[in-house]
């Protein structure tokens, strides 16, 4: 049960609420106790003042002991209450007269001790000693009682002598009131916490119900039904954003799975053709024991050609696999881009001459760059091979290289028929070919595997650049690779150069 988020949320919520309520109750209790005590002290002071006023009025100008006792007796009888006790002490701190001298006076309450027991208690004796040393003193007096008394002492002067008037009030009513407050807290707090816990669990369950639903729905999603998505009730709250993020993850996974499935299907299809040709030619060569040497040489030529094609396909697949896994490290070095373009043009000139294609380059200025020379060469050769392959005889292929702000623009143009507009968005997909639209007849022979442009685009992106189809129409097609201009340092490595290895 502790593994449930709803239970843990409810437990933390209840614990926090219990702590807050307990602190509030304790503060409220002490605040109420302090307020009650202040009111009691105020009442004691007022009653003591009234007692002294009556006592002095009855005393008149007399200062003998009998007059003092008679005045105090009248004041006690006039201010006699069931929960108050009075005592008048002389200058020697002895009780001259008190409420204990009136046996007819009712006791403060049944639970309190007698007045005489209060006056003989050690707590009252201590109060007398302390009261004699100061004026207007408040102090609690236990007197052997359960609740005790609240005492107030003040001094009056008669014939130059200091007399002390002590007023005691029973704390039984205040104690009962505070006990009622504590008992009220004792049953209200548990009931309140129980109701709050039930409400918190209900709210937590209701709030987390979409999470449980998403978890159940996500558990049913697999490779077979990866197209399904989580239900989003409120896209603006946290759970809605979580569901949207998970759906976005499913979209990326679905696209990745789809690319992998298409890649495997296309790879199988591309590899099946050369393997079938190799097997067929081998079976034909071995079908008759005695064949002319020319026929064997012709079969071996076909086997070599298909083996070369198979090797190229496997090499391209291996390159893309390493690139996808981020395991194709770049080795940047300083070189001149115009020299690399001239070298690639010399390499492909034989292929162009075989189809009577005019190939030219326009790279007159020096273009220093720090990049992986081998990969840039492969990108350019792929673009040139693609242009030559789809350019008809007597056509033209041109390469231009210019600098624009902080990047080099390397463009390869041909004079072919162009790519249909509805297929231009897919031109960089792996194994995608538009042979039907850009067929060049016999010289093409379907040798392309549809990986050249994919590899070329990855090489451009690995160097923080991009490869774009900038023009395609009846007059020809132009691919442009935009590569950043990197500044070389003394160590021979580009400054702030971080290669991107994922295509």
BALUMPA-68293 format. One record per residue: z, x, y of N, C-alpha, C in turn. Coordinates in steps of 0.1 Angstrom, whole numbers, plus 5000, padded with zeros to 4 digits. Layout:
N
ZXYZXYZXY ...
//
This chain:
503
500050084988500050005000500050095013 500650205012500750295023499350355026 498450345017497050395019496250305028 496750185030496050085039496250115053 495150125061495250145075495950025082 495649905077496349785083497849795082 498349835070499749855068500349955077 499650075078500150185086500150145101 499150075105499150035119500249935122 500449845113501549745114502949815114 503049915105504349985105504650065118 503550135123503750205135503950115147 503250005147503449905158504849845157 505349815145506749755144507749855148 507549985143508550085147508650115162 507450115168507450135183508050015190 507749895185508249775192509749775190 510249815178511649805175512449905184 511850025186512450125194512550075209 511450015214511449965227512449855229 512449765219513349645221514849695220 515149785211516449835210516949905223 516049985229516350055241516549955252 515749855253515849745263517149675261 517549645248518749565246519949655249 519949785246521149865250521249875265 520149895272520149905286520649765292 520149655287520549525291522049505289 522549545277523949525274524849605283 524549735286525349805295525249765309 524049715313523849655326524649535328 524649445318525449325318526949355318 527349455310528749495310529249545323 528349625329528749685342528749575353 527849485352527949375362529149285360 529549255348530749175345531949255350 531949385347533149465352533249465367 532149475374532149475388532649335394 532249235387532649095392534149085389 534649135378536049125375536849205385 536349325388537049405398537049335412 535949275415535949205428536949085428 537049015417537948895416539348945417 539649065410540949115410541349155425 540449225431540749265445541049145454 540249035453540448915461541748855458 542048845445543348775441544548865445 544348995444545449085449545649065464 544549055471544749045486545348905489 545048805482545648675484547148675481 547448745470548848755466549648835476 549148945481549849025492549948935504 548948865508549048775520550148675519 550248605507551348515505552648575505 552748695498553948765497554548815511 553648865519554048905533554448785541 553648675539554048555547555348495543 555748495531557048445526558148545530 557848675531558848775533559248765548 558348735556558748725570559148865576 560248875582560648995587561849055579 562148995568563349035560562849155551 563849245549563549365541564549385530 565549295528566449315518565849285504 566549325494565949315480565849165476 566849085479566748945475565548875482 565348905495564248845502562948885496 562849015492561649065486561348995472 562448985464562248915451561848765453 562448705463562148565465560748545470 560248635479558848625484557948655473 558248745464557348785453557348665443 558548605441558548485431557648375436 557748345449556848235455555348275453 555048395456553648435455553148435440 554048475431553648465417553448325412 554348235417554248095413552948025419 552648075431551548015438550248055432 550148185427548948235422549048255407 549748165400549948185386548748125379 548048205371546848165363547148215348 546448145339546748175325546348315321 545348375328544848505323545148615333 546148595342546548695352548048725351 548348845353549748895353549948975366 551148945372551549025384552749095382 552849215389554049295388554249365402 555549365407555849435420556749545417 556349665421557149785418557649845431 558849895430559449955442559050095443 559650165453559250305456559550395445 560450355436560850445425559950415413 559050335414558050295404558750205393 559750135397560350045387559949895390 559749815380559349675382560549595387 560349545399561349465406561249315401 560049265400559749135396558349125390 558149045380556849035374556648895368 555548875362555248745356556048725343 556648835338557548825326558848755330 559248745343560448675347560348525347 559248475344558948335344558648285330 559548255322559248215308558548085307 558548005317557847885317556347905319 555948025324554548045326553848055313 552747995312551947995299551448135296 551348165284550648295280549248295283 548648405286547248415289546348355279 546548375266545848315255546548355242 546148285232546948295219546748425213 545648495216545348625209545948745217 546448725229547048825237548548845234 549048965236550548975234551348915245 552648905244553448855255553448945267 553848895279553848965291554749085290 555949065284556849175282556249295274 555549255263554949365255553849445263 553149375272552249445280552949545290 554049505296554649595305555349715298 555749695285556349805278555349895270 554049865271553049935264552850075271 552550175263552250315269551050305279 550050225276548950215285549350175299 550250075300550750025313551650125319 552450195312553250305318552450415324 551350445317550450545323549750495335 549450365335548750305347549750315359 551050285356552050295367552050435373 552150535365552250665370550950705378 549850665373548550695380548450615393 548950495393548850405405549750455416 550850515413551850565422551250685431 550250755425549650865432548450835440 547950715439546750675447546750535452 545750495459545750365465544450285460 544650155457543550075452542850135440 543550125429543050195417542750085406 541650105400541250015389541450085376 541850015365542050085352542249985342 541750015329541949925318543349945312 543949845308545249845301545149775288 545349845277545249785264546449695261 547649755262548849675260548949615247 548349685237548449625223547649505221 546849465230545949345229544649385223 543949285217542649305212541649335223 541649255233540749275244541249355255 542549355258543149435268543049365282 543449435292543549385306542749475315 542349425326541749505337542749505348 543249625352544349625362543849675375 544549625386544249675399545549695406 545749815412546949845419546649875433 547549825442547449855456548849875462 548949935473550349965479550549885492 551749845494552249785507553449855511 553649845524554849925530555849825536 557049835531558149745536559249835541 559549825554560649905560560450045557 559150085558558750225556558750275542 559050195533558950235519557750175512 557150255503555950225496556250135484 555650015484555849925472554449915466 554349885453553149875446552949735440 551849675442551449545436550449565425 550749535413549749545402549349405397 548049395396547449265392546649295379 546949225368546249235356545549115352 544349125347543549015343543049035329 543148935320542748955306541248965305 540849055296539449085294538949005282 539748905277539348835265538048755267 537948695279536748615282535448705282 535648815289534548905290534148965276 535148995268534849045255534148945247 534548815247533848715240532448695244 532248705258530948695263530048805258 530548925259529749045254529549035239 530448985231530248965217529248865214 529148765223528148665221526748725224 526648815234525448875237524948965226 525949045220525649135208525149045196 525848935194525448855182524148795184 523848755197522548695200521448805198 521648925202520749035200520549065185 521649045178521649085163520748995155 520648865159519748785151518348755158 518348775172517048765178516148875176 516649005176515849125174515149125160 515849105149515149105136514148995135 514448875140513548765139512248795148 512548855160511448885168510548995162 511149095156510449205150509649155138 510249055130509549005119508348925123 508448845133507348765138506248865144 506748965152505849055158505049135147 505749175136505149245125504049155118 504449035116503448945110502248925119 502548905132501348895141500549025142 501249135142500549265142499749285130 500249255118499449265106498249175106 498449055112497348965113496249015122 496649065134495749115143495049245138 495849335131495249455125494249415114 494549315106493649275095492349215101 492549135112491449065118490549175125 491249275132490449375139489749465130 490349495118489749595109488849525098 488749385099487949315090486449365090 485949385103484549445103484449575096 485449665097485449795090485349775075 486249685070486149655056484749605052 484249515060482849465057481849575057 481949665067480949775068481149865056 482449895052482649975041482049915028 482249785026481649715014480149725015 479649695026478149695027477549835026 478249935032477750075030477850115016 478850065008478950104994477850054986 477149954990476049894983474749954986 474750034997473450095001473250224993 472050234987471650354980470250394982 469750484974468350524976467350414974 467750314966466750204963466750104975 467850084982467849984993468250055006 467750175009468150245020467650185033 466750085032466250015044467349915049 468349875042469349785047470149855057 470749765066471549815077472849735079 473849795085475149725087475049625098 475749515096475749415106476649455118 476049435130476749475142477149345150 478449315150478849195157478949215172 479549325177479649355191479249495194 478049515198477549655200478249735211 479149665219479749725231481149785227 481749735216483149785213483049905204 484149965200484150085192483550065178 483949955172483349925159481849905159 481449835170480049815171479249945173 479850045181479250175183479250255170 480350235162480350305149479250245140 479150115140478050065131476650105136 476450105149475150155154474950305150 475950385151475850525148475550535133 476150455125475850465110474450415107 474050305114472650265112471650365117 471950435128471150545132471050655121 472150685115472150785104471350735093 471450605089470650555078469150555082 468850535095467450545099466950685097 467750785101467250925099467150955084 468150915076468050935062466850865055 466650745060465450675054464150745058 464050795070462850865074462750995066 463951065064463951185057463551165042 464051065036463751025022462250995021 461750915031460350885031459451005033 459851095042459051215043459151305030 460251305024460351385011459551315000 459551184999458751114989457251144992 456851125005455451145008455051295006 456051385009455751525007455551554992 456451504984456351534970455051474964 454751344968453551284963452251364968 452251404981451051474985450951614979 452151674978452151814971451651804957 452051694950451651684936450151654936 449651574945448251544945447451674949 447851754959447151874963447151974952 448251984944448352084934447552044921 447451914919446751864907445351904907 444651894919443251924919442852064915 443452174922443152304917443552334903 444652284899445052304885444052244875 443652124879442652054870441352134869 440952184881439652264881439852394873 441052464875441252584867441252554852 441852444848441852414834440452374829 439752294837438452254833437452374832 437552464842436652584841436952664829 438252684826438652764815438152694801 438352564801437852494788436352504787 435652494798434152504797433752654793 434452754799434152884795434452914780 435452854775435752874761435152774751 434352684756433852584747432752634738 432052734743431052804734431352954733 431253004721431653144719430653234725 429453204725428353294730427753234742 428053284754427553244766426953354774 425953334782425453444790426553504800 426453634803427453684812427453624826 426253574831426253514844427053384844 427153314833427953194833429453224833 429753334826431153374826431553414841 430653494847430953534861431053414870 430253314868430353194876431653124874 432053114862433353044859434553124865 434453254864435553344869435553334884 434353314891434353304905435053174909 434753064901435352934904436852944902 437353014891438753024889439453104900 438753214905439353294915439453204928 438453134931438453054943439552944943 439752884932440752774930442152844930 442252964924443553034924443953074938 442953114946443253144960443753024968 443052914965443452784972444852744967 445152764954446452724949447452814955 447152944956448153044962448453004976 447352964984447552934998448452804999 448252714991449052584991450452614988 450752694977452052734974452752814985 452052904991452552985001452952895013 452152805017452452715028453652625025 453652575012454852495008456152575009 456052695005457252785005457652815019 456752835028457052855042457752735048 457152615046457752495051459152465045 459352495032460652475026461652565032 461352685034462252775041462552735055 461552685062461752645076462652525076 462452425067463252305066464752345064 464952445055466352485052466952585062 466152615073466652705083466852845078 466052885068466153025062464953115064 464253085075463053165079463453235091 463953355090464353425102463253485110 463353475123462353535132462653685135 461553755137461753905140460953925153 461553895164460853915177460654055181 459454085187459154225192458254205204 458154315211457254315223455854345219 454854265224453454285222452654215233 451354225233450554165243449754045236 449853935242449253815236447753825236 447153885247445653885247445153975236 445854085233445454175222445454095208 446554015206446653945194445453845193 445153775204444053685204442753755200 442453865206441253945203441253985188 442354025183442354065169442053945160 442653825163442353705155440953665156 440353675168438853645169438053735160 438353865160437553955151437753915136 438953865133439253835119438453715115 438353615123437653485120436153485123 435653595129434253595133433353585121 433753645109432853625097432753485093 433853405093433753265090432953185099 433053225112432153155122430753185120 430353305117428953345115428353285103 429253265093428753195081428253055083 428852985093428452855097427552855110 427152965114426352975127427052915138 428352945139429152895150429453005160 429352975173429653075183431153065186 431853185185433253185188433453285199 434253245209434553335221435953315225 436353415234437753415239437753445253 438753385261438853415275440353455278 440653575276441953635278441853765285 441553765298441253885306442553955311 443553875315444753945320445753985310 446654075313447654115304448754005303 449153975291450153875288451153925279 452154005284453254055276454153945271 454653955259455453845253456353915242 457553855240458453895230458653785220 458053795208458053685199457853745185 457853665175457453705161455953715160 455453845160454053865161453353805148 453953815137453353765125453153615125 454253545130454153395130453153355141 453153415153452153375163450753405158 450553515151449153535145448853425135 449753385127449453285117449153155124 449953115134449652995142448252995148 447853105154446553115160445453105149 445653175138444653175127444453035121 445552965120445552825115444652735124 444952755137444152675147442652715147 442352845146440952885145440352835132 441052855121440452805109440152655109 441152585115440952435116439752405125 439552475136438452455145437152485138 437052605131435852645125435452545114 436452505106436252415095435652285099 436052225111435552095115434552105126 433952225128432852235138431552245131 430552155135429252155128428552285131 427552325122426752445125426152435139 425952555144425452575158426452525168 427652495164428652455174429352575180 430452545188431152655195432652635193 433352745192434852755192435252855202 436152815211436652905222438152905222 438653025227440053045228440353085242 441353025249441653065262443253085263 443653175271445053205272445353235287 446253145292446653165306448153145308 448653185320450053175322450253075333 451152975330451452875339453052865341 453452915353454852925356455553015346 456452955338457253035329456853015314 455552985312455052975299453553015298 453153055285451753085282451152965276 449952935280449152825274448052885266 448152865253447152925244446352805238 445052795242444252675238443152715229 442852635219441752655209440952525210 439652535213438752425215437552435206 437152325201435952315193434952215198 433752205193432752105197432452005186 433451975179433351875168433251735173 433351645163433251505166434551445171 435651515170436951465175437651385165 438851345168439751275159439851135164 439751035156439950895160441250875167 441250795177442450775185443650715177 443350635167444450575159445050675149 444450785147444950885138445551005145 445451015159445951135166447451155165 448151045164449651055163450051115150 449251115140449651165126448951295123 448351355133447551485130448451595126 449751595130450651705126451451675114 451251565108451951535095451451615084 452451645075452051735064451151665054 450151735049449151685040448251575046 448351555059447451455065446151525069 445051465065443751515068442851395073 442051425082441051325087439651365083 439451405071438151455066437051355068 437551225066436451125067435951115081 436751145091436351135105435651255110 436151375104435651505109434951575098 434251515089433651575078432551665083 432451785076431351875080430451905069 430451825059429451835048429951935038 428952005032429152085021430052205023 430052255035430752375038432252355038 432652235040434152205040434752205026 434052135017434452135003435952085001 436552015011437851965009438852075006 438652205011439552305008440852295015 440952225026442252225034443252135027 444452175028445552095022446352015032 445952025045446651945055447952005059 448252135057449452195061449352295073 448152325077447952425087448552385100 448252265105448752215118450252195118 450852155106452252135105452952275107 452352375100452952505101452852565115 451652535121451452585135452352525145 452652395143453552325152454952385150 455352405138456752465135456852605142 455852685141455852815147456052805162 455352715168455552695183456952655186 457452555179458752505181459852605178 459652695168460552805165460752905176 459652905185459752995196460052925209 460752805208461052725219459852675227 458752655220457552605226457152475220 455852445221455352325215453852335213 453352255204451952255201451452115203 450452095211449951955215448451945213 448151825210446651785209446351735224 445751825231445551795246444151725248 443251725239441951665241441251635228 440751515226439951485214439051375217 437751405215436751295217435451335211 434351265214433051295208432551435212 433051495223432551635226433451745221 434451715214435251815207436751795208 437551885203438951875203439652005208 440751995215441452105220442952095216 443452205210444852215207445452325216 446652295222447252385232448652415227 448952545225450252595222450852645235 452052595238452752645250453952725246 453952855249455052945245455752995258 457052995257457853045269457653195271 457653235284457553375287458953435286 459153525276460453585274460453725280 461553765287461653895293462353995284 461654105282462254205273463254285280 464254325272465354415277465054555272 465954645275465754785272465854805257 466554725250466754735236465554685228 464554625235463354575228463454435224 464554365227464754225223464754145235 464354015234464253925245465653895250 465753875263467053835269467253685267 468453655262468853525259467853455250 467453525240466453465230467153425218 467153295216467753235204466653155196 466153215185465053145178465453015171 464652925171464852795164464152805151 464852785140464252805127463952675120 464452565125464152435119462952375126 461952335118460752275124461052135130 
//
